[in-house]
């Protein structure tokens, strides 16, 4: 009986936590602006930077540029189901397409970019810069 009671309490806690996530309205506009992307966060001696400029956010999508000026974001999608802003996009620079994902936490974007045709996965962080 104690086991059933403990399991019931755990399930109620988990379900009520998920309900709270869905009730909370998240301001996705915090990702608008220009971001300086550190393409090598694990090696602070390397100064390899790129940019992401998010110019428009509408419901669950966004637009802008990724990596460098002129490289348009394609199919930018947002998801806030877990109480965190997650984003995904496709970009390309003439050498193939790049699949990028990120999440927003404590004013920093944490992301990965996968270049299938170039066989690499880049891990990066980004901080917002003033326009």
Biotite code that builds the C-alpha atoms (Angstrom):
import biotite.structure as struc

atoms = struc.array([
    struc.Atom([0.000, 0.000, 0.000], chain_id="A", res_id=1, res_name="UNK", atom_name="CA", element="C"),
    struc.Atom([2.863, 2.393, 0.810], chain_id="A", res_id=2, res_name="UNK", atom_name="CA", element="C"),
    struc.Atom([4.344, 1.728, -2.628], chain_id="A", res_id=3, res_name="UNK", atom_name="CA", element="C"),
    struc.Atom([1.093, 2.588, -4.402], chain_id="A", res_id=4, res_name="UNK", atom_name="CA", element="C"),
    struc.Atom([0.792, 5.754, -2.321], chain_id="A", res_id=5, res_name="UNK", atom_name="CA", element="C"),
    struc.Atom([4.394, 6.794, -3.153], chain_id="A", res_id=6, res_name="UNK", atom_name="CA", element="C"),
    struc.Atom([3.894, 6.124, -6.873], chain_id="A", res_id=7, res_name="UNK", atom_name="CA", element="C"),
    struc.Atom([0.638, 8.126, -6.835], chain_id="A", res_id=8, res_name="UNK", atom_name="CA", element="C"),
    struc.Atom([2.368, 11.110, -5.204], chain_id="A", res_id=9, res_name="UNK", atom_name="CA", element="C"),
    struc.Atom([5.178, 10.955, -7.791], chain_id="A", res_id=10, res_name="UNK", atom_name="CA", element="C"),
    struc.Atom([2.705, 10.850, -10.698], chain_id="A", res_id=11, res_name="UNK", atom_name="CA", element="C"),
    struc.Atom([0.692, 13.763, -9.311], chain_id="A", res_id=12, res_name="UNK", atom_name="CA", element="C"),
    struc.Atom([3.891, 15.787, -8.894], chain_id="A", res_id=13, res_name="UNK", atom_name="CA", element="C"),
    struc.Atom([5.066, 15.036, -12.443], chain_id="A", res_id=14, res_name="UNK", atom_name="CA", element="C"),
    struc.Atom([1.672, 15.809, -13.981], chain_id="A", res_id=15, res_name="UNK", atom_name="CA", element="C"),
    struc.Atom([1.244, 19.057, -12.056], chain_id="A", res_id=16, res_name="UNK", atom_name="CA", element="C"),
    struc.Atom([4.755, 20.146, -13.105], chain_id="A", res_id=17, res_name="UNK", atom_name="CA", element="C"),
    struc.Atom([3.887, 19.559, -16.768], chain_id="A", res_id=18, res_name="UNK", atom_name="CA", element="C"),
    struc.Atom([0.651, 21.526, -16.368], chain_id="A", res_id=19, res_name="UNK", atom_name="CA", element="C"),
    struc.Atom([2.638, 24.464, -14.944], chain_id="A", res_id=20, res_name="UNK", atom_name="CA", element="C"),
    struc.Atom([4.910, 24.466, -18.016], chain_id="A", res_id=21, res_name="UNK", atom_name="CA", element="C"),
    struc.Atom([1.905, 24.726, -20.306], chain_id="A", res_id=22, res_name="UNK", atom_name="CA", element="C"),
    struc.Atom([0.327, 27.543, -18.276], chain_id="A", res_id=23, res_name="UNK", atom_name="CA", element="C"),
    struc.Atom([3.443, 29.725, -18.274], chain_id="A", res_id=24, res_name="UNK", atom_name="CA", element="C"),
    struc.Atom([3.590, 32.190, -21.175], chain_id="A", res_id=25, res_name="UNK", atom_name="CA", element="C"),
    struc.Atom([7.147, 32.531, -22.438], chain_id="A", res_id=26, res_name="UNK", atom_name="CA", element="C"),
    struc.Atom([8.286, 35.720, -24.158], chain_id="A", res_id=27, res_name="UNK", atom_name="CA", element="C"),
    struc.Atom([10.045, 34.389, -27.254], chain_id="A", res_id=28, res_name="UNK", atom_name="CA", element="C"),
    struc.Atom([10.880, 37.958, -28.290], chain_id="A", res_id=29, res_name="UNK", atom_name="CA", element="C"),
    struc.Atom([13.934, 37.807, -25.992], chain_id="A", res_id=30, res_name="UNK", atom_name="CA", element="C"),
    struc.Atom([15.780, 36.056, -28.822], chain_id="A", res_id=31, res_name="UNK", atom_name="CA", element="C"),
    struc.Atom([15.263, 38.991, -31.230], chain_id="A", res_id=32, res_name="UNK", atom_name="CA", element="C"),
    struc.Atom([18.479, 40.801, -32.099], chain_id="A", res_id=33, res_name="UNK", atom_name="CA", element="C"),
    struc.Atom([22.066, 40.086, -33.111], chain_id="A", res_id=34, res_name="UNK", atom_name="CA", element="C"),
    struc.Atom([24.005, 37.279, -31.434], chain_id="A", res_id=35, res_name="UNK", atom_name="CA", element="C"),
    struc.Atom([27.778, 36.756, -31.420], chain_id="A", res_id=36, res_name="UNK", atom_name="CA", element="C"),
    struc.Atom([28.363, 33.018, -31.834], chain_id="A", res_id=37, res_name="UNK", atom_name="CA", element="C"),
    struc.Atom([31.501, 31.500, -30.311], chain_id="A", res_id=38, res_name="UNK", atom_name="CA", element="C"),
    struc.Atom([32.085, 28.497, -32.565], chain_id="A", res_id=39, res_name="UNK", atom_name="CA", element="C"),
    struc.Atom([34.717, 26.989, -30.271], chain_id="A", res_id=40, res_name="UNK", atom_name="CA", element="C"),
    struc.Atom([33.541, 27.418, -26.660], chain_id="A", res_id=41, res_name="UNK", atom_name="CA", element="C"),
    struc.Atom([35.723, 24.545, -25.445], chain_id="A", res_id=42, res_name="UNK", atom_name="CA", element="C"),
    struc.Atom([38.955, 26.243, -26.616], chain_id="A", res_id=43, res_name="UNK", atom_name="CA", element="C"),
    struc.Atom([39.159, 29.825, -25.333], chain_id="A", res_id=44, res_name="UNK", atom_name="CA", element="C"),
    struc.Atom([42.426, 30.407, -27.263], chain_id="A", res_id=45, res_name="UNK", atom_name="CA", element="C"),
    struc.Atom([40.552, 30.141, -30.578], chain_id="A", res_id=46, res_name="UNK", atom_name="CA", element="C"),
    struc.Atom([38.678, 33.280, -31.612], chain_id="A", res_id=47, res_name="UNK", atom_name="CA", element="C"),
    struc.Atom([36.345, 31.682, -34.162], chain_id="A", res_id=48, res_name="UNK", atom_name="CA", element="C"),
    struc.Atom([33.139, 33.736, -34.203], chain_id="A", res_id=49, res_name="UNK", atom_name="CA", element="C"),
    struc.Atom([30.043, 33.908, -36.375], chain_id="A", res_id=50, res_name="UNK", atom_name="CA", element="C"),
    struc.Atom([26.713, 35.711, -36.035], chain_id="A", res_id=51, res_name="UNK", atom_name="CA", element="C"),
    struc.Atom([23.003, 35.127, -35.913], chain_id="A", res_id=52, res_name="UNK", atom_name="CA", element="C"),
    struc.Atom([20.532, 37.942, -36.426], chain_id="A", res_id=53, res_name="UNK", atom_name="CA", element="C"),
    struc.Atom([16.941, 37.150, -35.542], chain_id="A", res_id=54, res_name="UNK", atom_name="CA", element="C"),
    struc.Atom([14.772, 39.813, -37.149], chain_id="A", res_id=55, res_name="UNK", atom_name="CA", element="C"),
    struc.Atom([11.258, 38.428, -36.724], chain_id="A", res_id=56, res_name="UNK", atom_name="CA", element="C"),
    struc.Atom([9.518, 36.082, -34.290], chain_id="A", res_id=57, res_name="UNK", atom_name="CA", element="C"),
    struc.Atom([5.942, 35.029, -34.947], chain_id="A", res_id=58, res_name="UNK", atom_name="CA", element="C"),
    struc.Atom([4.240, 32.373, -32.832], chain_id="A", res_id=59, res_name="UNK", atom_name="CA", element="C"),
    struc.Atom([6.403, 29.278, -33.321], chain_id="A", res_id=60, res_name="UNK", atom_name="CA", element="C"),
    struc.Atom([8.670, 30.499, -36.120], chain_id="A", res_id=61, res_name="UNK", atom_name="CA", element="C"),
    struc.Atom([11.461, 33.025, -36.659], chain_id="A", res_id=62, res_name="UNK", atom_name="CA", element="C"),
    struc.Atom([13.425, 34.672, -39.481], chain_id="A", res_id=63, res_name="UNK", atom_name="CA", element="C"),
    struc.Atom([16.842, 36.211, -39.895], chain_id="A", res_id=64, res_name="UNK", atom_name="CA", element="C"),
    struc.Atom([20.418, 35.377, -40.859], chain_id="A", res_id=65, res_name="UNK", atom_name="CA", element="C"),
    struc.Atom([22.794, 32.727, -39.556], chain_id="A", res_id=66, res_name="UNK", atom_name="CA", element="C"),
    struc.Atom([26.596, 32.385, -39.649], chain_id="A", res_id=67, res_name="UNK", atom_name="CA", element="C"),
    struc.Atom([27.300, 35.526, -41.671], chain_id="A", res_id=68, res_name="UNK", atom_name="CA", element="C"),
    struc.Atom([25.414, 38.413, -43.237], chain_id="A", res_id=69, res_name="UNK", atom_name="CA", element="C"),
    struc.Atom([23.310, 37.374, -46.211], chain_id="A", res_id=70, res_name="UNK", atom_name="CA", element="C"),
    struc.Atom([22.878, 33.694, -45.217], chain_id="A", res_id=71, res_name="UNK", atom_name="CA", element="C"),
    struc.Atom([19.132, 33.490, -44.654], chain_id="A", res_id=72, res_name="UNK", atom_name="CA", element="C"),
    struc.Atom([17.560, 31.305, -41.995], chain_id="A", res_id=73, res_name="UNK", atom_name="CA", element="C"),
    struc.Atom([15.238, 28.739, -43.579], chain_id="A", res_id=74, res_name="UNK", atom_name="CA", element="C"),
    struc.Atom([12.398, 27.076, -41.701], chain_id="A", res_id=75, res_name="UNK", atom_name="CA", element="C"),
    struc.Atom([13.191, 28.623, -38.302], chain_id="A", res_id=76, res_name="UNK", atom_name="CA", element="C"),
    struc.Atom([10.985, 26.912, -35.694], chain_id="A", res_id=77, res_name="UNK", atom_name="CA", element="C"),
    struc.Atom([10.522, 27.510, -31.949], chain_id="A", res_id=78, res_name="UNK", atom_name="CA", element="C"),
    struc.Atom([9.230, 25.270, -29.169], chain_id="A", res_id=79, res_name="UNK", atom_name="CA", element="C"),
    struc.Atom([8.519, 26.272, -25.553], chain_id="A", res_id=80, res_name="UNK", atom_name="CA", element="C"),
    struc.Atom([6.676, 23.174, -24.293], chain_id="A", res_id=81, res_name="UNK", atom_name="CA", element="C"),
    struc.Atom([9.171, 22.519, -21.472], chain_id="A", res_id=82, res_name="UNK", atom_name="CA", element="C"),
    struc.Atom([9.302, 26.113, -20.252], chain_id="A", res_id=83, res_name="UNK", atom_name="CA", element="C"),
    struc.Atom([12.506, 26.823, -22.209], chain_id="A", res_id=84, res_name="UNK", atom_name="CA", element="C"),
    struc.Atom([12.911, 28.416, -25.645], chain_id="A", res_id=85, res_name="UNK", atom_name="CA", element="C"),
    struc.Atom([14.246, 25.839, -28.121], chain_id="A", res_id=86, res_name="UNK", atom_name="CA", element="C"),
    struc.Atom([14.954, 26.747, -31.740], chain_id="A", res_id=87, res_name="UNK", atom_name="CA", element="C"),
    struc.Atom([15.873, 24.957, -34.941], chain_id="A", res_id=88, res_name="UNK", atom_name="CA", element="C"),
    struc.Atom([16.810, 26.228, -38.375], chain_id="A", res_id=89, res_name="UNK", atom_name="CA", element="C"),
    struc.Atom([18.361, 25.314, -41.692], chain_id="A", res_id=90, res_name="UNK", atom_name="CA", element="C"),
    struc.Atom([20.987, 27.477, -43.395], chain_id="A", res_id=91, res_name="UNK", atom_name="CA", element="C"),
    struc.Atom([23.513, 27.064, -46.195], chain_id="A", res_id=92, res_name="UNK", atom_name="CA", element="C"),
    struc.Atom([26.595, 28.811, -47.503], chain_id="A", res_id=93, res_name="UNK", atom_name="CA", element="C"),
    struc.Atom([27.176, 27.153, -50.872], chain_id="A", res_id=94, res_name="UNK", atom_name="CA", element="C"),
    struc.Atom([29.000, 24.126, -49.419], chain_id="A", res_id=95, res_name="UNK", atom_name="CA", element="C"),
    struc.Atom([25.806, 22.398, -48.303], chain_id="A", res_id=96, res_name="UNK", atom_name="CA", element="C"),
    struc.Atom([23.014, 22.745, -45.798], chain_id="A", res_id=97, res_name="UNK", atom_name="CA", element="C"),
    struc.Atom([23.487, 23.169, -42.070], chain_id="A", res_id=98, res_name="UNK", atom_name="CA", element="C"),
    struc.Atom([20.999, 21.964, -39.461], chain_id="A", res_id=99, res_name="UNK", atom_name="CA", element="C"),
    struc.Atom([21.193, 24.075, -36.314], chain_id="A", res_id=100, res_name="UNK", atom_name="CA", element="C"),
    struc.Atom([19.459, 23.772, -32.955], chain_id="A", res_id=101, res_name="UNK", atom_name="CA", element="C"),
    struc.Atom([19.729, 25.920, -29.841], chain_id="A", res_id=102, res_name="UNK", atom_name="CA", element="C"),
    struc.Atom([18.153, 26.694, -26.504], chain_id="A", res_id=103, res_name="UNK", atom_name="CA", element="C"),
    struc.Atom([18.022, 29.928, -24.494], chain_id="A", res_id=104, res_name="UNK", atom_name="CA", element="C"),
    struc.Atom([19.120, 29.950, -20.848], chain_id="A", res_id=105, res_name="UNK", atom_name="CA", element="C"),
    struc.Atom([20.346, 32.823, -18.636], chain_id="A", res_id=106, res_name="UNK", atom_name="CA", element="C"),
    struc.Atom([20.688, 35.238, -21.598], chain_id="A", res_id=107, res_name="UNK", atom_name="CA", element="C"),
    struc.Atom([22.894, 32.788, -23.553], chain_id="A", res_id=108, res_name="UNK", atom_name="CA", element="C"),
    struc.Atom([22.086, 30.602, -26.561], chain_id="A", res_id=109, res_name="UNK", atom_name="CA", element="C"),
    struc.Atom([23.569, 27.094, -26.431], chain_id="A", res_id=110, res_name="UNK", atom_name="CA", element="C"),
    struc.Atom([23.615, 25.402, -29.801], chain_id="A", res_id=111, res_name="UNK", atom_name="CA", element="C"),
    struc.Atom([24.857, 22.814, -32.224], chain_id="A", res_id=112, res_name="UNK", atom_name="CA", element="C"),
    struc.Atom([25.275, 22.996, -35.982], chain_id="A", res_id=113, res_name="UNK", atom_name="CA", element="C"),
    struc.Atom([25.428, 19.791, -38.014], chain_id="A", res_id=114, res_name="UNK", atom_name="CA", element="C"),
    struc.Atom([26.857, 19.927, -41.523], chain_id="A", res_id=115, res_name="UNK", atom_name="CA", element="C"),
    struc.Atom([25.853, 16.600, -43.057], chain_id="A", res_id=116, res_name="UNK", atom_name="CA", element="C"),
    struc.Atom([27.713, 17.111, -46.357], chain_id="A", res_id=117, res_name="UNK", atom_name="CA", element="C"),
    struc.Atom([30.884, 18.284, -44.569], chain_id="A", res_id=118, res_name="UNK", atom_name="CA", element="C"),
    struc.Atom([30.696, 15.579, -41.880], chain_id="A", res_id=119, res_name="UNK", atom_name="CA", element="C"),
    struc.Atom([31.003, 17.735, -38.751], chain_id="A", res_id=120, res_name="UNK", atom_name="CA", element="C"),
    struc.Atom([29.086, 18.842, -35.701], chain_id="A", res_id=121, res_name="UNK", atom_name="CA", element="C"),
    struc.Atom([29.940, 22.196, -34.138], chain_id="A", res_id=122, res_name="UNK", atom_name="CA", element="C"),
    struc.Atom([29.007, 23.036, -30.547], chain_id="A", res_id=123, res_name="UNK", atom_name="CA", element="C"),
    struc.Atom([28.630, 26.751, -29.803], chain_id="A", res_id=124, res_name="UNK", atom_name="CA", element="C"),
    struc.Atom([27.404, 29.437, -27.434], chain_id="A", res_id=125, res_name="UNK", atom_name="CA", element="C"),
    struc.Atom([26.117, 32.901, -28.301], chain_id="A", res_id=126, res_name="UNK", atom_name="CA", element="C"),
    struc.Atom([25.695, 36.171, -26.458], chain_id="A", res_id=127, res_name="UNK", atom_name="CA", element="C"),
    struc.Atom([23.508, 39.036, -27.580], chain_id="A", res_id=128, res_name="UNK", atom_name="CA", element="C"),
    struc.Atom([25.245, 42.165, -28.854], chain_id="A", res_id=129, res_name="UNK", atom_name="CA", element="C"),
    struc.Atom([23.755, 45.616, -29.216], chain_id="A", res_id=130, res_name="UNK", atom_name="CA", element="C"),
    struc.Atom([22.564, 46.590, -32.664], chain_id="A", res_id=131, res_name="UNK", atom_name="CA", element="C"),
])
